[in-house]
Amino acid sequence: MKKILGCLRRAVENHNMISEGDRIAVGISGGKDSLILLKALRLYQFMSPVKYTLKAITLDLGYKDTDWSKIKCFCKELGIPYIIKHTHIAEIVFESGNEKNPCSLCANLRRGALHNAALGLGCKKVALGHHREDVVETLFLSLFYEARFKTFSPVTYLDRKDITLIRPLIYVPEPEIEKITGHHNIPIVDNP
């Protein structure tokens, strides 16, 4: 976990991701990246020169039999409030059958729902679990499909929502996340 915390600290400091008094919502998908991000941000609170608070948010897309109880226990152990925002995104995207590009629609609906949930909790920042390989992968997808050389920014201010997205794991190699997941009993929830 030391390597992940070192990378996180460097990203936070290099990109001024966290300011005094920030209320940060961490988007929790149930996967390894978001759960490691939550744990790392919690541990970083103890050494950070600035004080901030965390809230964990999961968007329940509306799939039947999705069990978030392991995540709830994990958040309780970390001492972080956990909110599950129930949505009808799965129904809208996959059951209507009219959508040509369901992945794009789903991503847009999830993004909007997460931002609204964060704002509803008084959080002006949302932390996402994108790691180093996500940065590189996005760069190549953009190059191949859009003929542009770009990737996402470590810090993105969304003026229409007045919310800032931060990606504190951008320097963390994915294999490090995979290794730590097993050592720290991270309760991954299968994506239906």
C-alpha positions as CSV (number, residue, x, y, z in Angstrom):
1,M,0.0,0.0,0.0
2,K,3.0,2.3,0.5
3,K,3.6,2.5,-3.3
4,I,0.0,3.4,-4.0
5,L,0.0,6.0,-1.2
6,G,3.2,7.5,-2.6
7,C,1.8,7.7,-6.1
8,L,-1.5,9.2,-4.8
9,R,0.4,11.8,-2.7
10,R,2.5,12.8,-5.7
11,A,-0.6,13.1,-7.9
12,V,-2.5,15.1,-5.3
13,E,0.4,17.5,-4.8
14,N,1.4,17.8,-8.5
15,H,-2.1,18.7,-9.6
16,N,-3.4,20.5,-6.5
17,M,-6.3,18.0,-6.3
18,I,-7.3,18.5,-2.6
19,S,-7.8,21.7,-0.8
20,E,-8.5,22.5,2.9
21,G,-12.0,21.7,3.8
22,D,-12.9,19.8,0.6
23,R,-15.8,17.4,0.8
24,I,-15.0,14.6,-1.7
25,A,-17.4,12.0,-3.0
26,V,-15.6,8.8,-4.1
27,G,-17.4,7.0,-6.9
28,I,-17.6,3.4,-5.9
29,S,-18.4,0.9,-8.7
30,G,-17.6,-2.1,-6.6
31,G,-14.4,-2.8,-8.6
32,K,-10.8,-2.9,-7.4
33,D,-9.8,0.5,-8.6
34,S,-12.6,2.5,-6.8
35,L,-12.2,0.5,-3.6
36,I,-8.4,0.9,-3.5
37,L,-8.9,4.6,-4.2
38,L,-11.3,4.9,-1.2
39,K,-8.9,3.1,1.1
40,A,-5.9,5.1,-0.1
41,L,-7.7,8.4,0.3
42,R,-8.8,7.4,3.8
43,L,-5.2,6.5,4.7
44,Y,-3.9,9.7,3.1
45,Q,-6.2,11.7,5.4
46,F,-3.9,10.8,8.3
47,M,-0.8,12.3,6.7
48,S,-2.3,15.0,4.5
49,P,-1.3,18.6,5.3
50,V,-4.9,19.6,4.5
51,K,-8.1,18.4,6.1
52,Y,-10.9,16.9,3.9
53,T,-13.8,14.6,4.3
54,L,-14.9,11.6,2.3
55,K,-18.2,10.1,1.3
56,A,-18.6,7.0,-0.8
57,I,-21.3,6.8,-3.4
58,T,-22.5,3.8,-5.4
59,L,-24.9,4.0,-8.2
60,D,-27.2,1.0,-8.2
61,L,-28.1,0.7,-11.9
62,G,-31.2,-1.3,-11.2
63,Y,-29.9,-4.8,-11.8
64,K,-31.7,-7.4,-9.7
65,D,-29.8,-9.3,-7.0
66,T,-26.9,-6.9,-6.8
67,D,-25.6,-7.1,-3.3
68,W,-23.7,-4.1,-1.9
69,S,-23.5,-5.4,1.7
70,K,-19.8,-6.2,1.5
71,I,-19.1,-2.6,0.3
72,K,-21.2,-1.2,3.1
73,C,-19.2,-3.2,5.7
74,F,-15.9,-2.1,4.0
75,C,-16.9,1.6,4.3
76,K,-18.0,1.1,7.9
77,E,-14.6,-0.3,8.7
78,L,-13.0,2.7,7.1
79,G,-15.3,5.1,8.9
80,I,-16.6,6.6,5.7
81,P,-20.3,7.3,5.1
82,Y,-21.7,5.2,2.3
83,I,-24.6,6.1,0.1
84,I,-26.3,3.9,-2.5
85,K,-28.1,5.9,-5.1
86,H,-30.8,3.8,-6.8
87,T,-31.4,4.5,-10.5
88,H,-33.2,3.0,-13.4
89,I,-30.2,3.2,-15.8
90,A,-30.2,-0.5,-16.7
91,E,-33.9,-0.3,-17.6
92,I,-33.4,2.8,-19.7
93,V,-30.4,1.6,-21.5
94,F,-30.8,-2.1,-21.9
95,E,-34.5,-3.0,-21.7
96,S,-35.7,-0.4,-24.2
97,G,-33.6,-1.9,-26.9
98,N,-33.7,1.2,-29.0
99,E,-30.2,2.5,-28.3
100,K,-27.6,2.1,-31.1
101,N,-24.7,2.8,-28.6
102,P,-25.9,1.6,-25.2
103,C,-22.4,1.9,-23.6
104,S,-22.2,5.6,-24.4
105,L,-25.7,6.3,-23.1
106,C,-25.1,4.3,-20.0
107,A,-21.8,6.2,-19.3
108,N,-23.5,9.6,-19.8
109,L,-26.4,8.6,-17.5
110,R,-24.0,7.3,-14.8
111,R,-21.9,10.4,-15.0
112,G,-24.9,12.7,-14.5
113,A,-26.3,10.6,-11.7
114,L,-23.0,10.5,-9.9
115,H,-22.5,14.3,-10.2
116,N,-26.0,15.0,-8.9
117,A,-25.6,12.6,-6.0
118,A,-22.4,14.2,-5.0
119,L,-23.8,17.7,-5.2
120,G,-26.8,16.5,-3.2
121,L,-24.4,15.4,-0.4
122,G,-22.7,18.8,-0.4
123,C,-19.6,17.4,-2.2
124,K,-18.0,19.7,-4.8
125,K,-15.3,17.2,-5.8
126,V,-15.7,13.7,-7.1
127,A,-12.8,11.2,-7.0
128,L,-12.6,8.6,-9.7
129,G,-10.4,5.4,-9.7
130,H,-8.6,5.9,-13.0
131,H,-5.1,4.5,-12.9
132,R,-2.0,4.8,-15.1
133,E,-3.1,2.2,-17.6
134,D,-6.4,4.0,-18.0
135,V,-4.6,7.2,-19.0
136,V,-2.6,5.4,-21.6
137,E,-5.5,3.3,-22.9
138,T,-7.7,6.5,-23.3
139,L,-4.8,8.2,-25.2
140,F,-4.6,5.3,-27.7
141,L,-8.4,5.1,-28.1
142,S,-8.5,8.8,-28.8
143,L,-5.7,8.4,-31.3
144,F,-7.2,5.5,-33.1
145,Y,-10.9,6.5,-33.1
146,E,-10.7,10.3,-33.2
147,A,-7.3,10.9,-34.7
148,R,-6.5,13.1,-31.7
149,F,-3.6,12.8,-29.3
150,K,-5.4,13.4,-25.9
151,T,-6.5,11.7,-22.7
152,F,-8.4,12.8,-19.7
153,S,-7.0,15.4,-17.3
154,P,-6.0,14.6,-13.7
155,V,-8.3,17.4,-12.6
156,T,-11.4,18.5,-14.5
157,Y,-13.7,21.4,-13.6
158,L,-17.2,21.0,-14.9
159,D,-18.6,24.5,-15.0
160,R,-22.2,23.5,-15.9
161,K,-22.4,21.5,-12.7
162,D,-19.8,23.5,-10.6
163,I,-18.1,20.3,-9.7
164,T,-14.5,19.1,-10.0
165,L,-13.4,15.6,-10.9
166,I,-10.1,14.3,-9.5
167,R,-8.2,11.2,-10.4
168,P,-5.7,10.6,-7.6
169,L,-4.5,7.2,-8.9
170,I,-3.2,8.4,-12.3
171,Y,0.4,7.5,-11.4
172,V,-0.5,4.0,-9.9
173,P,0.3,1.0,-12.1
174,E,-2.7,-1.4,-12.4
175,P,-0.6,-4.4,-11.4
176,E,0.1,-2.7,-8.1
177,I,-3.7,-2.3,-7.5
178,E,-4.3,-6.0,-8.4
179,K,-1.5,-7.1,-6.0
180,I,-2.8,-4.9,-3.1
181,T,-6.4,-6.0,-3.7
182,G,-5.6,-9.6,-2.6
183,H,-3.4,-8.5,0.4
184,H,-6.0,-6.2,1.9
185,N,-9.1,-8.3,1.4
186,I,-10.8,-5.7,-0.8
187,P,-14.5,-6.8,-1.2
188,I,-15.0,-6.6,-5.0
189,V,-18.6,-6.8,-6.2
190,D,-19.2,-8.6,-9.5
191,N,-20.5,-6.3,-12.2
192,P,-23.7,-7.8,-13.6
